[in-house]
Amino acid sequence: MEIKILPLLLEIIKESFFIANSFFLKSFKKVRTWLFGSAGALYATKDKLIKDLGDNSFFSLIGNNVYFKIIFFVLIIMCVIFLWFQIKMFFITAWRKWILIKRESVYGNAIIQLSKGYSQIHSNRNKILTVDQVKSILIDFCNCIREIYEFKTKAKCSVSIKTFIDLKDENNGINFDTRVVNLCRDNSCKKRYTNEYETTDHTIANNTCYQKIISKFFSDRHEEMFFLSNDLLSIDDYDNSSFNLFPDFTDEIRKNGELRRMHWPLKYKSEIVVSLSPLEKQESLGFPILGFLCVDCELEKKEVFDSKYDVPLLKGVADGLYDFIKLNLYSK
């Protein structure tokens, strides 16, 4: 998104000027109240004030009328207050504009990337596809989502779509022992997953992110069916089935916050996961959850993922993917 500096600067100056004026007028009322309320004290000290203003070399340049000097002195104070509010509000307004521009840039880019991803899904919606064709389309979609978050974070991110392999009946018979596998992942993180990873049992029970989501599903709290953490290393009881691939990352190390940070074995430190399910709960719907959409990032202790924007964004994406995955993989 191209930013035109001069029009933006003029807009900031105009906006901050009126806001600063409002604050200045409010402060002027307080100063006026203080002056009238302190009239007695001011009168008591008038002789010293007059002498100080008369002796001051700067004020001596504007004539010998001491009362004129007092008025001039008050005007200078008011100008300083006025300028203070103008400068303060300029920087506050500029900062707010920057945050807004950055957010518009990020989520404007998201709209572009998602339109690219969904174009393939829509063009293949009524076609009979093989599993490999479905995976190819979804890999491209994962690449689009990865680009959204790498653009946002300026750091390495990875995206994957997980599905259940024990999904056999129409009542979505999932439980905490249900196994989860990678349906697909973006092209950049393929090297992360070794043969050992693929042969490891990844269940809902031994992954905190899946546990949290399925617990919300069982308790009918569908609006809370997501997991978000911008600092996984700070979670004392965080569990991940991939830890089994790192025998040196023992339970003793995991339970110690300092050691956990020193020996963290995963390539990511922040994570957001949403369920692959419709946004609107449907009582008659078979397979209400097909799996999970996962996005992770190598950053920690930063605003990588935002619950206000990223959760509804990814929930909307998962809702859009649900029918495509169900019709092509679970209806055959």
C-alpha positions in Angstrom: 0.0 0.0 0.0 1.6 3.3 -1.1 1.6 6.0 1.5 1.5 9.7 0.4 3.5 11.5 3.0 2.4 15.1 2.5 -1.4 14.6 2.4 -1.0 12.3 5.5 1.1 14.9 7.3 -1.5 17.6 6.6 -4.3 15.3 7.8 -2.4 14.7 11.0 -1.7 18.4 11.6 -5.4 19.3 10.9 -6.7 16.6 13.2 -4.2 17.1 16.0 -4.7 21.0 15.9 -8.5 20.7 16.7 -7.9 18.1 19.4 -5.2 20.2 21.0 -7.3 23.3 20.9 -10.0 21.4 22.8 -7.6 20.4 25.5 -6.1 23.9 25.6 -9.5 25.5 26.2 -10.2 23.1 29.0 -6.9 23.8 30.5 -7.4 27.6 30.1 -10.6 27.4 32.1 -8.6 25.7 34.9 -5.9 28.3 34.7 -8.5 31.1 34.8 -10.1 29.5 37.9 -6.8 29.2 39.5 -5.9 32.8 38.9 -9.2 34.1 40.3 -9.0 31.7 43.2 -5.5 32.8 43.9 -6.1 36.5 43.5 -5.4 37.2 47.2 -2.1 35.4 47.1 -1.2 37.1 43.8 -1.9 40.5 45.3 0.2 39.7 48.4 3.2 38.9 46.2 2.6 41.6 43.6 5.5 43.8 44.9 8.0 41.0 44.5 6.6 39.9 41.1 6.7 43.5 39.8 10.3 43.9 41.0 11.4 40.6 39.4 9.7 41.5 36.1 11.1 45.0 36.2 14.6 43.7 36.8 14.5 41.1 34.1 16.5 42.2 31.1 14.1 40.7 28.6 11.0 42.3 30.1 12.8 45.6 30.4 12.9 45.7 26.6 9.1 46.1 26.3 8.8 49.3 28.3 8.4 50.5 31.9 4.7 49.6 32.4 4.9 46.8 34.9 1.3 45.8 34.6 1.8 45.5 30.8 4.7 43.2 31.6 2.5 41.0 33.8 0.0 40.7 31.1 2.7 39.9 28.6 4.2 37.3 31.0 0.7 35.6 31.3 0.4 35.5 27.6 3.7 33.8 27.2 2.7 31.2 29.7 -0.5 30.6 27.8 1.4 30.3 24.5 3.7 27.7 26.1 0.7 25.7 27.2 -0.9 26.0 23.8 2.3 24.8 22.0 2.7 22.0 24.5 -0.8 20.7 23.7 -0.2 21.1 19.9 3.1 19.2 20.0 1.8 16.5 22.3 -1.3 15.9 20.3 0.6 15.9 17.0 2.8 13.0 18.1 -0.2 11.1 19.7 -2.2 11.5 16.5 0.8 10.5 14.3 1.3 7.4 16.4 -2.4 6.4 16.1 -2.3 7.0 12.4 0.8 4.8 12.1 -0.9 2.0 14.0 -4.0 2.3 11.8 -1.9 2.3 8.6 0.0 -0.7 9.7 -3.2 -2.6 10.6 -4.8 -1.6 7.3 -1.7 -2.7 5.5 -1.7 -6.1 7.2 -5.3 -6.9 6.8 -5.6 -5.3 3.4 -2.9 -7.7 2.3 -4.8 -10.5 4.0 -7.8 -9.8 1.8 -5.6 -10.0 -1.3 -4.0 -13.3 -0.2 -7.2 -15.0 0.8 -8.9 -14.0 -2.5 -6.1 -15.8 -4.3 -6.5 -18.9 -2.1 -10.2 -19.1 -2.3 -10.2 -18.6 -6.1 -8.8 -22.2 -6.5 -11.4 -23.6 -4.1 -14.3 -21.9 -5.9 -13.1 -22.9 -9.3 -12.9 -26.6 -8.2 -16.0 -26.7 -6.0 -18.1 -28.8 -8.3 -15.3 -31.0 -9.7 -14.5 -34.6 -8.7 -11.0 -34.3 -7.2 -8.4 -36.8 -6.1 -6.9 -36.6 -2.6 -3.6 -35.3 -4.1 -5.5 -32.6 -6.0 -7.3 -31.5 -2.8 -4.0 -31.4 -0.9 -2.3 -29.4 -3.7 -5.1 -26.8 -3.5 -4.9 -26.6 0.3 -1.1 -26.3 0.2 -1.4 -23.2 -1.9 -4.0 -21.9 0.5 -1.6 -22.5 3.4 1.1 -20.6 1.5 -1.3 -17.7 1.2 -2.0 -17.7 4.9 1.8 -18.0 5.7 2.4 -14.9 3.5 -0.2 -12.9 5.5 1.5 -13.6 8.8 5.1 -13.3 7.6 4.1 -9.9 6.1 2.5 -9.0 9.5 5.3 -10.3 11.8 8.4 -9.9 9.5 9.4 -13.2 10.9 9.2 -16.9 9.8 5.7 -18.4 10.2 4.3 -21.8 9.3 0.8 -23.0 8.5 -0.7 -26.5 8.6 -4.1 -28.1 8.4 -4.6 -31.1 10.7 -7.4 -33.6 10.4 -8.7 -36.5 12.4 -8.1 -40.1 11.2 -10.5 -41.7 13.6 -13.5 -39.9 12.2 -15.8 -42.7 11.1 -19.3 -42.1 12.2 -21.9 -39.3 11.8 -21.9 -38.3 15.4 -18.3 -37.0 15.1 -17.1 -39.6 17.6 -14.1 -37.6 18.8 -12.5 -37.8 22.2 -9.2 -37.0 23.8 -7.6 -40.1 22.4 -8.5 -39.2 18.8 -5.5 -39.0 16.6 -4.6 -36.0 14.6 -2.5 -36.0 11.4 -1.2 -33.4 9.0 -3.4 -33.1 5.9 -1.1 -30.5 4.4 1.3 -27.7 5.3 2.8 -24.7 3.5 5.8 -25.4 1.3 8.4 -23.7 3.6 7.9 -25.9 6.6 8.0 -29.3 4.9 11.5 -30.0 6.2 10.3 -29.5 9.7 8.4 -32.8 9.6 10.6 -35.9 9.6 9.5 -39.5 9.1 9.8 -39.9 12.9 7.3 -37.1 13.3 4.9 -38.7 10.8 5.0 -42.1 12.6 4.4 -40.5 16.1 0.9 -40.7 17.5 -0.4 -37.1 17.8 -3.5 -37.2 19.9 -5.8 -34.5 21.2 -4.8 -35.5 24.8 -1.1 -34.8 24.4 -1.5 -31.4 22.7 -2.6 -28.4 24.8 -4.0 -26.4 21.9 -6.3 -29.3 20.7 -7.3 -30.1 24.3 -8.4 -26.5 24.9 -10.5 -26.4 21.7 -12.2 -29.8 22.2 -13.0 -28.9 25.8 -14.8 -25.8 24.6 -16.6 -27.9 22.0 -17.8 -30.4 24.6 -19.0 -27.6 26.9 -20.9 -25.9 24.0 -18.7 -22.8 24.1 -18.2 -22.7 20.4 -17.3 -19.0 20.2 -14.2 -19.9 22.3 -13.0 -22.7 20.2 -9.5 -21.4 19.5 -6.1 -21.4 21.2 -3.8 -18.4 21.1 -0.4 -17.8 22.8 2.3 -15.3 21.9 4.7 -16.9 24.4 4.3 -20.7 24.6 7.5 -20.9 26.7 5.7 -19.2 29.5 3.0 -21.8 29.9 4.0 -24.2 32.6 1.7 -27.1 31.6 2.0 -26.6 27.8 2.1 -30.0 26.2 2.9 -30.9 22.6 3.3 -34.4 21.1 6.4 -33.2 19.2 8.2 -33.1 22.5 8.4 -36.9 22.2 10.9 -36.4 19.4 13.3 -34.6 21.7 14.3 -37.1 24.5 16.7 -34.5 26.0 13.7 -32.2 26.7 12.8 -34.1 29.9 9.8 -33.5 32.2 12.2 -31.9 34.7 13.3 -29.3 32.2 9.7 -28.7 31.0 8.5 -27.9 34.6 11.3 -25.4 35.2 10.5 -22.1 33.5 14.2 -21.0 33.1 15.4 -24.4 31.8 12.4 -24.6 29.5 13.4 -21.4 27.8 17.0 -22.5 27.6 16.3 -25.8 26.0 13.1 -25.2 24.0 13.2 -27.6 21.1 10.4 -26.4 18.8 11.1 -24.1 15.9 8.1 -21.9 16.9 7.3 -20.0 20.1 3.9 -18.5 19.3 0.8 -20.2 18.0 -2.8 -19.8 17.1 -5.1 -22.7 16.4 -8.8 -22.7 15.3 -11.1 -25.6 14.7 -12.1 -26.6 11.2 -15.8 -26.2 11.8 -18.7 -24.0 10.6 -19.0 -20.6 12.3 -22.7 -21.2 13.0 -23.5 -24.3 15.0 -25.7 -26.8 13.2 -27.4 -29.5 15.3 -28.0 -31.9 12.4 -24.5 -31.5 10.9 -22.4 -34.7 10.8 -18.7 -34.2 11.5 -19.0 -30.7 13.1 -15.2 -30.6 13.5 -12.9 -32.0 10.9 -9.6 -30.9 12.4 -7.6 -27.8 13.0 -6.0 -24.8 11.2 -2.7 -24.0 12.8 -0.4 -21.0 12.4 2.8 -20.7 14.3 5.7 -18.2 14.5 9.3 -18.2 15.7 8.8 -14.9 17.7 7.9 -14.8 21.4 6.7 -12.2 23.8 5.4 -10.0 21.0 2.0 -9.2 19.6 2.3 -11.9 16.9 -1.3 -12.9 17.0 -4.2 -10.7 18.0 -7.4 -12.1 19.5 -9.5 -9.2 18.2 -8.5 -9.6 14.5 -6.6 -12.9 13.9 -9.1 -15.1 15.7 -12.2 -14.1 13.6 -10.0 -13.9 10.5 -8.8 -17.5 10.9 -12.2 -18.7 12.0 -13.7 -17.3 8.8 -11.0 -19.1 6.8 -11.7 -22.4 8.6 -15.4 -21.9 7.9 -14.7 -21.4 4.2 -12.5 -24.5 4.1 -14.9 -26.8 6.0 -17.2 -27.7 3.1 -14.4 -28.1 0.6 -12.5 -30.6 2.9 -15.7 -32.4 4.0 -17.1 -32.9 0.5 -13.8 -34.0 -1.0 -12.3 -36.1 1.8 -15.1 -37.3 4.1 -18.0 -37.9 1.7 -16.3 -40.5 -0.4 
